[in-house]
Amino acid sequence: MIQVTRPTVLLAGLAAVATARVCQNLTIPITISAQNTKFTLQAPANDIEVTNFFLNLAQPGANFTQTVLNTNDSVATITGNYSIGATYCEPDSGPGSALQILTHGIAFDRSYWDFGFASYNYSYANAALARNYSVFFYDRLGLGASTRGDPVNEIQTNLELAALAAVTSKLRGNQVAGVPAYPKLVHVGHSYGSVLSYALVQANPDLSNGLVLTGFGQAQGSYSSFFTFGGNYVVARNASASLAAYPAGYMASGDRTGVQTNFFGPDNFDPAVLQAAYVSNQPVTVGELMTIGGGAVGNNTFAGPVLVITGERDIPFCGGNCNTSTPPIPDQSKQYFTNATTFDAIVVPKAGHSLNLEYTAATTYTSIHDFLDQNL
């Protein structure tokens, strides 16, 4: 049971809608191509090599990525057939008013959006369904039920972006069996998923009707090293027996402290939820970490409504304090969305990076769906 606190009372209301839905798991074949970066780096094969990788990646004043580029041929065209594992849910009454496409971040798989702890009290999917939206959430390439691949030169940002674009195009074209056509699609991302969603509408502004970026920011300074060092990363198979099948180059937080540091605001979570998040902790690839920086930069011509919502104590995008500047860090993204019909930014008090898993989750869910109801 969730500890009795005022936010828990709000969360309890979400559980009531848990059965008012129809869901199905899907396997979606896609054929994609992407221009990836070609690295000479060998995948770190043990925990010492993983630590060395992170120390090099985050070294101030150095560009480690540049040092491991293949200088003779720095770009590789990756083309192939892949499968995406996904879940589609609609309200019990039938398809909702719009379809939300949910992209998770690092350390999670698709279950981030429908977290099973405490009778799904922390389910973003249920909150969306209760507001008459349908949801589609999937495992990013390399994780869960989706196709895995080489963790250095294949599973990178550009290939994952191509996968999101392909899936979105199939959904928009009514080409996914079991998912009806929707007049409006909304992209909702978390963290790295927000980076991918940003890049998607930047490259293909007509693929989406609305954009929600959670656990996201574009501050002048970079706080990525906070996340890099906070996670206590090890070889994935050493982090958990459930990750034993992942090869070298897939890395995961090696202890519960690493998950807490990177994802949870102080005194804003149930310790049992932290434990559940640690047990279900998912890996990140070398290639993702070395290419993530180019995913959400530059002007974005997307011409729909945009919401950025981030926890006050977010580590990777705010360094632990989103209110350290004026305007707050999430508001700074407004300058890049010059064509947005509406732009809003929200800082969730007390929340950390994993907005869906904290006591303030109901505040996050309500804020997002109020915005969509008013602007979509």
N, C-alpha and C positions, 0 to 999 in steps of 0.2 A: 504494500500500500504506500501511496505517496504521503509524505509527512504533512500534517495539518497546518497549512499556512494560507494566507489570503489568496496567493496566486493559485494554490491547489484547488480552491473552490471554483475558480474560473476554469481551470483545466477539466474539472469533473464534468462540466457541461458538455465538453467535446466528446466524452466517451459515450454519451447517449446516442450519438449518430453513428456509432461504429457499425451497427448492423444495417443501417439504412443505405445500403450501397450494393452494387453489383460489380464484381471485379473478375478479371481474367488475366492470367500470365501469358505472355506472348514471346515468340522468338521471331525476330524480323531480319531477313537476309538483306544485306546491302552490298553494293559494289561501289567502292570509293577510290579516289586517288588524291594524293596530297604531296606538296613539296616540303619534305622534311629536311632538317639539318643533319648533316653527316658528321658524326663524332668519331674520334680515334680512341676514346676512353673505353677501357675494359670494365664490364660490370663489376662492382665491388662484391667480392665473394665471401667475405666474413665481416664480423662486426667492427673490427679495427679498420678495415678498408672503407666501410660505410662511414665511420666517424671521420676518417681522413677526407672522404668525399665532401661531407658537409662542412668541414673546416675550410677546405679549399673553395667551395662554392660561395661561402659567406665572408671570405677574407676581405676586409676593407681595403679599398684602393687597388684591388686586383680584379681582373676579368677572367675567371677560371674557364668559363664557357669558351672564350676566344682561344685559350691555350690548348684546348682539346678538339678544336675544329680540324677537319680534314682539309688542309690548305690546298691540296691538289684538286679536290672535288668536294666542296662544302655543302652541296645540295643533292639530295637523293629523292627521286620520284618513287613514292610508295603506292602501289596499286594492288588491290586484292578484293576478295570476297570475304565478308565478315558477317557475324551474327550479333544481334543486339538482344539481350534479355530484358524484358520490360513488363510492366504491369499497367493495365488500363482499368480505371474505375469510373462509374457513373452513378448518379443518385438512383435510389430505388424507383423513383418515378420516371426515369428515362434519362436521355442525354441532357447535360446541363446547358447553360446559356453560352458557354465557351469552353474550350479545352485548354487546360494548363499543361505545358510541357516542362517537366521538372528535371533539372540537371544537378546532381549532387557534387560535392567537393571532395577534396583529399581526405583520406582516413575513413570514408564511408562508402557504402554502395547505395542502391536505390532504397534500401530500408530506412535511410535517413528521413525520407518523406512520409513514412508510414511505420514509425518506430513502435514495436510491439510491446514495449514495457508498460506495466500497469494498465492493462486493458486498452491499450492504444490511446491513453490520455495525451500522449505527446505526438499524435498523428496530424501532420499538416494536411494529408490527404483527406482525413475526415472533416477537418475544418473547412476545406474547400468544397467538399460535397455538401456540407450543411448550408453553404451559401449558393448552392445550385450551380457549381462548376464541376465539370468532369476533369479527371487528372490522368496524365500519362507520365510515368516515371520509369527510368531505365538505368541499367548498369553501364557506366562508361566503358569504353574499350579497355581491355586488359583486366577487367574485374568481374566478379560474380559470374553470371550466366552469359556474359558477352565474351567474344573472342579475345584470347590473350595473344601476346606477340612479344617480339624482342623489346626489352625494356630500355634500351639505349637509343636505337636508331629507328624504331617503329612506333612505339606508343608515345607519341609526342603531341603537342598542342594542335598542330595543323591537321593531323590525321583525326584527332578527336573532334575537331571542328567540322571536318568533312563528314564524319559520322552523324553529328547533330543535324547538319544541313540535309543529309540524305533522309534521315528519319522524319524530319520536319516536312520535307517535300512529299514524302509518302503519305503522311497524315493529312496534309493540305489537299493532296490529290485523291483522297479516299482510297488509298492503295494498301491499307493495313487491315487485314481480315479481322472482323470483330469490332472495329472502331468506325463509327459512322462519320459522315462528313460534318464539319463544324464551320459556321460562318466566320468564327474568330478563333485565333490561336494566340495564347499568351505564353511567353517564355519566362520561367521563374528559375533562377539559379541560386546556388549557395557556394560562396568562396570560389574555388576553381571553376565550378559550374557557372558562376556569375561571369567570370572571365570569358568562358566559352560562349555564353549567351550574348554578352556584349559584342564579341567578335562576330558572332553569327549575324546580328542585325546591322553591324557595321558593313559587312561584306554583302549581305542580302537583305536590305531593309524591307523588302516586300514579303518576306517569309513570316513576319510576325505582326500582330495587332497591338501588342502591349509587352512591356518589359519590366520585370521586377528583379532587382539585384540585391540579394541578401548576403550579409557577411562580406561587404565589398566597400572599397574606397579607392580613391586615386590621389593620395597625398603627394605633396612635392617631394618629401623624403620617403625612403623605402624602409619598411619595417619587416621585410621578409626574413632577415637574419634572426629576429625574435622567434619566428615560427620554426626556422631551421634548427636552432639550438634547443628550443623548448620541447621538441617532440621526443628527444632521447631515442633516435632512430637506430634500428638494428636490421640485419637481414630478415626479411619477412618470415621465413620459416623458423627463425629463432624467437620471433615474437609470440607465436601461437601455433599450436598443433594444427589448427584449422587452416593455416596458411602454408602448410608443408609442401604443397604442390607448386608454389611459386618459385621460379628460378632466381639465381643471383641477378641483382639489378632491380628487384622489387623490394622495397624497404617499408617498415612499419614501426610505430612507436613501441618501444621495448618494455614500457611499464605504464601503470595507471597514472603516475605523476605527469608523464609526458602528455597524455590525453587531456588531463585536467588543465595543465598550463596553457595549452594551445586552444582549448575549446570552451572552457567553462569560466564564467565570471565568479569572483569570490562570493561565497554565501548565497548563491543564486541557483543552487541545484540540489537535487536529492542524491546523496552518495550512491544509492543503488542504481540510479540512472548512469552516473559516471562509470560504475562497474560494468553495466550492460554495454555502454559505449566502448569501453576498453576491450571487453570480450569479443565484440563484433568489429573491432578495429581492422580496417582494410589497408592494403599497401599503396604506395606511390612509386612511380618508376623514375629512374635517373633521367630519362628523356623528358618526362613531364616537368620536372623541376628545372631543367636547363633551358626549357622553351616557354615556360609560363609567362615570362616577363614581356613578351611581345604580343600577348593576347588581348590586352585592353588599353591600348594607347592610341592617341590621336583623336581627331574630331569624328563624331558619330552622326551620320545624317539621318538616323532613324526618326520617322515622323509620327510616332505614336506616343502614348503616355508612358512615362518612365518613373519608377520608384526605386530609390536606393534606401535600404533599411539595414542598419548595422548596430550591433550591441555596443554600448558605451565602453565596455572593457575589452573590446575586440583586440586580439594580439596581432595577427598577420597584416591587417590593413590600417590599424590605428596605434599599434605599439602599446596597447593597454589603456588608451584614453582618447576616444574619438572627439572629445570636447577640448583638446589641447590647443586648438586653433580657432580663429574666427574668420569665416564661418566654420562650423564643425567639419571634420574631414569628409563625411558622406556628402555634404552640400557642395563640395568642390567639384564633383562630377558634373554639375549643371553646365559648366563652361564648355563641356565637350558635346552636349546634346543641344546644339543650336536650333534644330528643327523640331524638337519634341513638342507635341501639342500641350502636354502638361509635364512638369518635372516637380517631384517632391523628394525630400530626403528626411529620414527619421532616424534618430538615435534612441535606441531602447535602453532606458536606465537600468544599470546593474548587469545587463546581459553581457556575456562573452561572445565567442565566435559561433558556437553551435546554437543558434537562436531557437531551433526546434526542440531542444532537449533541456531547456532551463525553466525555472519557475515562471519566467516572463513569457513563455511561449504563447499563451492566449493573447497577450498584448500584441505580439508580433503578428499572429494570425488575423486578428481583428483589424489591425492597421492595414495589412496588405489587401484584405478583401473589401474594406471600406473604400480604399483607393480604387480598386478595380471596378467596384459597383458604380462609383461616381464618374469614372473617366473612360471606361472601355466602350 
